[in-house]
Amino acid sequence: MKTSKIVASIGTITSLAFANCDVYAAKGMPASMAEMWKIIQQQQKEIEALKAKVNNGDAQKHEADNSEVELKEGTNKPGKALASSPAETTGVDAVADANQKPSAPKKTGTSEVERKTNILADEVAKIKTQLFIPDKREYKVEYGYGPAASEVYRVNRGLSIGGYGEAVYTNYTANKGNRSDSADLLRGVIYLGYKFNDWIVLNNEIEFEHATTREDSSGRSSGQVSVEFSQLDFFLHKNANIRAGLMLMPMGFINEIHEPTTFHGNYRPDVERYIIPTTWRELGAGLFGEITPEIQYRMYAVNGLRADKFTSGGIRDGRQSGSTSLAENWAFTGRVDYTPAAAPGVLLGASAFLGDAGQDKLYAGRQADVFTQLYEGHLQWHYKGLEFRTLGAYGNIGDAGLVSANNKVTVGSENFGVYGELAYDIMPLLWEGTTQYLAPFFRYERYNTLAATPAGFRDDRTWDRWIYQGGLTYKPIQNVAVKLDYRNINSNGGGLPHELNLGFGFMY
């Protein structure tokens, strides 16, 4: 086949492929992920076919050029006589034809093939981009949310999927009592986000706890499915943006950023489970943004807590979590963080929650002013392989005596908690140049949910606790953590278990 015919064939095939590309574009976006993958696979096959055709054309052209050279060399050999037979004459004619230079493919034709092939490849890339299937993700905190939860803020438009999970085996080594050693899939979480345009973003977290929601032999549900947050962000200006929906309270380290790869130990710190009742979310709306590039803030108006659910363990059971929430009383929560450019790795901040929790109910037959306050300060410092964080929190509950009488349990009028944690990544010392992570850590916690009790109510001293905890966190990659820790839990009331915990966590 002559080169000109080869080029013409390639051009025809490319035109057909390009026409298919136009058809896909005309049809609009695929209706499902499966349809999208079929289109991508089909178009990638067409790209490969086009490349093969181009390569085949180049090979045939090269072969024709070699034949031309050989014929020229054979004609010019000295002493070679011209044949007189019909067959030999045909051969001479062939030589004569060969001596006439074959038509070289036009550069414009080759460029057109390359152009259309590139366009086809771009269409495949465009489909991937529009449906957001990233080849590689960048995990970092955005607008107060954890690395996996922040993925939706980094896409151009459309759907974003992420999540995390964690599991733990607990062995009670002391003060076991009637407790049984356990193995539990603590939670499996799906993040679903959608970026409508450049300034409106929807973000959701759906959590499955303890692997199932079926009832056990005693009729109790062993797990639950919950919406951890569901919010709309309206980006107006870097200094002031609007957030509305079911939102995480911006308090402490863990409540907003709780992917298991972001903290040490298999269980979240007790101070951030009982004093700051992680995971704490309420319905409301507010503002977020930056005052300067070094100072970020978040502040929301949300429905108040329910004081009729308070216990000796604090305000944890008073969270309404967006489930038919009472909204007779509202509350304010806010947070400010300072990340000085002059001290990289330093985070210094504070937060507060203030609001009435009475919800217009009578407590022991009387109207109560259950003004509930919680204040928190935190400091974090990362320097090379060193990690340090500390947090302190103080709470106050108004009319705690009436609430205790109503709830028939002692509710503290004051509570507090503090912890400090130190860790160091030793993996670079063991394996130079590695990207893996291995950090021994130590944490000390001290808290009391009944730091002050109303007159006439008994103090439950088992809630006056301190914990020594140490362990190892190993990350073969950024997204996966294997954890081993030991918790020595003590109280002034005695009887608390000591735990050896082994588990893993992941995010995606």
N, C-alpha and C positions, 0 to 999 in steps of 0.2 A: 504494500500500500504506500502510495506516495505521501510525502510529508504534509502537503497541503490538504490531502484528504483526512489525515490523522487529526490535524488541527481543527478542521471543520467538524469532525465527529466529536472531539472534545468540547468544542463550543456548543454543539447541539445538546450534549448530555448536561453540560453546566447550566445551559438555559433552562432545561427541564427541572433540574434541581432547584434553581433559583425561583422558578415558577412555583414549585412546591412550598418554598419559603414564603412566598407572597400569599399562598393559599392559607398557610398557618396564621399569618399575620391578620388576614381578612377575617378569619374565624374568631379572633379574639383570644383571650386567655383561656387555658384549659380549665375544664370544670372540676377536675380532681387531680390529686397528686399522681395517681396511676396514669391518667391520660397525659399529664405533663411529661412523665418519664418515657412514655411511648414516643412522644414527639421528639424528645431529646435524643433517644436511641436511634430513631429513624434518620434524623438529620445528621447525627454523627456518622451513621453508616454512609449517607450520601457524601459527606465530606471525605471519608476514607476512599470511597469509590472514585471520586473526582481526582483525589491525589494519585490513586493507582493509575487512572487513565493518563494523567499528565506524565507520570513517570514512565508509563508504557510508551507514550508518544515520544518522549525523549530517547528511550532506548531504541525504538525503531528508526528515529532520525539518525542516531549514532551509528546504527548498523548500515543504513543507506550511505552515510558518509564514508564508512570503511569500505563498502563495496565500490564506491566511486574511486577511491584511492587505489584499490587493487586493480581495477580495470585500467586506470591510467598507467599504472606501472606495467601491466601486461602488454599494453599497446606499444609502449615505448621501448620494450626490450629489443636490443640489436639482434639481427639474424632471424627474427621471427617472420615467417612467410604468411601471407594472407591466404586463407583457405578458399577453395573454389567450389566446394560442395555446397548444396543448399543449406545443410545444417551449419556448416562453417560460415556461410554468408549470413545466416541468421545471427550467429554469434557476433560477427563483425558489426551488423546493424545494432545489436545490443550494446556493443562497445561504443559505437558512435552515439547512441542515445545516452549512454552513461556519461560520455564526454560532455554532453550538454548539462550544465549545472541545474540540479533540481531546484524547484522554487523553495526558497527559505521561508520558514514561517514568519509572518509579520509579527513584529514586536508588540504591536497593538493587540493582536489576537491573544498572545500569551498573557499580556497584562490584564486583558479582559477576563480570562480564565481565573487568574489569581484574584482579581477584584471580586468576582462573584463568589469564589470559594471563601474569601475572607468575610464577605457579607453573610454567607450561610453560617459561618462559625460565630459571627457576631449575634445572629438571631438566636442561636442556641444559648449563648452567654446571656442574652437579654431575658430569655425565659427563666433561666436560673436566677438572675438578679431580681426579676419581678416577683418570683415566688420565694426568694430568700432561702436558698439552700447553700449556706456558706461553706467553702472548702476548708476554711480555718477560722476559728472564732477567737476574739480577743476578750479575755475575761477581766473586767475591772468594774469597780463600783460606780454607779451613775445615779445622781439625784436621790441618794439615801438608800438605794436598794443594792442587794448583793450581786455578785458577778453574774450568776445565771439569770437572775430576775431582771438584770439591766440590759439583756440582749436586745429587747425590742427597741431601745433607744438608739441602737447603732445600725439598724437597717434603714434602707431608703424608703421603703413603703411595703405594706402588706403584712403577712402573717409571720410571727416569730414563735418558735417552740423551744422550751428548755425545761429544766427540772433538776431535782436532786433526790437522794434517798439515803437512808442510814439504817443499820442493823447492829445489834449488840447482844453479846452473851454476858450475863452477870452471875458471878459466883460469890455467895455470901461467906466471908471467911471468919466473921465474929458477930456475936449478938444476932444470930440468924433468926431465933424465935420460931414462929410458924411459917416463915417465908420460905419459898422454894426457889432454887436457882432457876434462871429463866433465859430464854433466847427469844428475841423479839425483833421483827421488822418495825422499827419505831415509826417510820413514815416513808411514804413514797409520794413525791410532789411533782406536779406538772405546771409549768409556767406557760400560759397562752397569752400572747400579746398581739396587738394589731395596730399598725401605724397607718392611720387614714390618710394623712398628708404630712406636710412639714411641721404642722403645729398642733395636731390632735393625735394623742396616743392613748390606747387602751391597754392596761396591764392587769393580768389575773394570776392568782396562785390558787391551785386546787390541791388539797392535801388528803391523802388516804392514810389513816393511822392504824397501826397494828394489823395490817395485812387484810383484814376482813371486817365486815359489820354484822356478821351473824352472831346470834346469842349463844352464850356458853351454857353449861348444864344448869347454872343457877338462874338463867333467864336474863342475865346481864349482857349487854352488847360489849364485845371485846375491842371494838374499834369504831371509827366514824369517818365520814367524808365531810370535809369542811371547805368553805371558801376562805382562804387566809387573807386575801385582799382582792378587791376588784375596783379599779379606779380609772378615771379619765384625767389625763394631764393635758392642759392647754398652754402651750408655750407661746408666751406673748413677748417677753423681754428677759434677758439674762438676770435682771434684778427682781423681777416679779412675774411668776407663772401661777396658774390656778390648778389645784388638784381637788377632785371631788369623788366621793364613793366610799367604799369600805376600805379604810386606810390603816396601816400599821402605825401605832403611836411611836413618835420619833424619840425613844428613850433608850439609853444604854448602848452597849455594843451589839447585843444579840437580837433584840426584838425586830430590827429591820434587816440585819445581815446575819442570817442564820443557816446558810448552807454549811454542811458538816465539815467541809474542807477549810472553812474560815476560822475555826476555833479548835482549841485543844481539849482533849477528853471526850469520852463517848457521850456523856450527858452535859447539857448546858449548865453553866454555873448556877448554884442554888439561889444566889442573890438575884440573878436575872430570871428566876422562875417563880419566886415567892414575893420578894419586895417589888421588883419590876416584873409583873406577871407575863412573861414571854410565853406564847406569842399573843400579843395584845393588839386587837384591832377594833375600831368603832366606825360608825357611819358619820360622815360630815364633809366639810369642805374647808379649803384654806389656800395659803400661798406658800411658794417655795422659790428659792433662787439664791443669788449671791449679793452680798453687800459690796464686797471687793473680791477679786480673784482668790484671796486668802480666807475670806469669811463667808460661810454658807449658812443658810437658815431654812427652817421649815416651821410653819405655825398653822394650826387647824382649830376650827370650832367643831366639836363632836358631841354626840349624845353622852350624857353622864353615866356613871356606874350605877349598879343596883345594890344599895346598902343592905337590903333584906337577904342578900346572898353572901354577905361577908362572913368569914369564919375566923377561928383562932389562927389559921394559916395566912391571914391577911385578906387583901382585896381581890385575890385571884378569881374566886368564883363569882365576883360581882361584875366581871366583864360580860358585855351583852353580845359582842361578836357579830352584830348585824342580823341577829335572829329575832324578828318581831320585837325590836328594841323599844323600851320605854324612853320617851323623849320629853317628859315633863321638865326635866332639868338638863341643862347643857353644860359643857365643860370646855376649857381651853387647854391646849397643849402646844408647846413650842420648844425649839432646839436651836442652838447656835454652835457651830464648829469653827475652829481656827486652825489652819494648816500653814504655818509660817514658811515662806520661801527661803528664809535664812536658816531654817532648821529642817531639812528634808527628812521625812519619816516621822515627824511629830504631828499628832492630832490632839488638840485640847478643846474640850467642849462642855456644855451643860444643857440640861433640859428640865422641863417642869410640866406638871399636870394639875389643874385646879378646877374644881366644880362640885356642885351639890350632887349627892348620890341618893337623896331621899326619895326622888321620883314621885313627890306629892302623896306619899303613903303615910299612914299612922304607924308609929312604933310604940308598942306597949300602950296603945290607946292615945298617944300624944303626937302632935306634930313635931318632927325633929329637924334640926338644922345639921344635916350630915355633910358639912362642907369637907371635901376630901382633897388633901394636898399630897403631892409627891414631887420631890426635888432630887436631881441626880447630877453628878459631875464625873467626868472621865478624862483619862490621859492615856495616850498610846504612843510608843516610840519604837520604831524599827530602824536599826542601824546595822548594815551588812547582815550578818547572820543572827544578830541579837533581836529579840522581841520582848517588849515589856508593855503591860497594860495594867491599869488600876481603875477602880470605879467605886464610888460611894453614893449611897442613896438614903434619904430620910423621908418618912411619911407621917401624916397626921390625919386623924378621923374625928370630925366633930360629933358631939352627942353620942359617943361610943357606948355610954351606959344604957341609953334607950335602945340602941341597936343591939347590944348584948342581951337585954331583957327580951326584946322581940324575937331575936334569932335563937334564944336559949343556948347560947355559947358565948364564951368570952371573946370579945372583939377588942383588939388593942387600940388605945387612943393614939399611940405612937409606935412606930416601927423603924428599923434601920438595917442597913446591910453594907458591907464593904468587902472587897477582895483585891488581891494583887497576884499577878502572874508573870513568870519569867520563863523564857524558852530560848534555845540557841540551836541553830541549824549546824550540825557537825559533819554533814555529808561532804562538803568541800574539803574538809580536813582528811577525810578517809579516801576520797576519790576526786582527784583534781579535774576540773573542767566538767563535772557532772551537772545535769539539770535536775537530778533527783533530790529529795529532801528528807532529812532525818533529824528530828529535834526532840531531845529530852525536855520536859517542862515540869514546873512546880507551881502549884496554886494554893493560896491560903484564903479561906472565906470565913467571915464572921457575920452573923445576922440574928435578929430577934424580931419576930412579928408581934410580940407582946412586950415591947420595951417599956411601955406604960399601960396599965390597965385601969378601967374605971372602978371607982370605989364600990366595994361589995361583991366584986367578981374575982374568982380564983385565977391566979396566974398559972398557966400550963408551961412549966419550965422546959418541956421537951422542945419548945420552939425557940429556946435560947441556944443557938448552935454555933459550932466552929468545925471547919473541915480542913484536913490536910490532904492534898492530892498531888500525886506525881505520876509520870508516865512517859510514853514515847508516841510521837506522831510520825508516820512514814508516808511519803507521797512519791510513788514511782513516776507519776506524772501530775501535773497541776490539778487535774480533775478528780483524782482518786486519793483517798486517805485511808490508811490502816492504823488503828489506834489501840493502844494498850495503856490502861491506867489503874491506879489503886486509890480508893477513897477511904480515908479514916474519918468517920463521921461521929462527932461527939455532941452531947448536950448536957445541960445542967439537970435534966430529968433522967438521963441515962437511957439505955435500951435501944440505941440506934445501931443499925448494922454497919459493918465494914465491907467494902465491895472490891472485887477484882473484876474489871470490865475489859472485854476484848471485842472489837467491832470494826466496821468499815463504813465509809461514806463516799458519795460520789456526787458530781454535778455535771450537767451537760447543757 
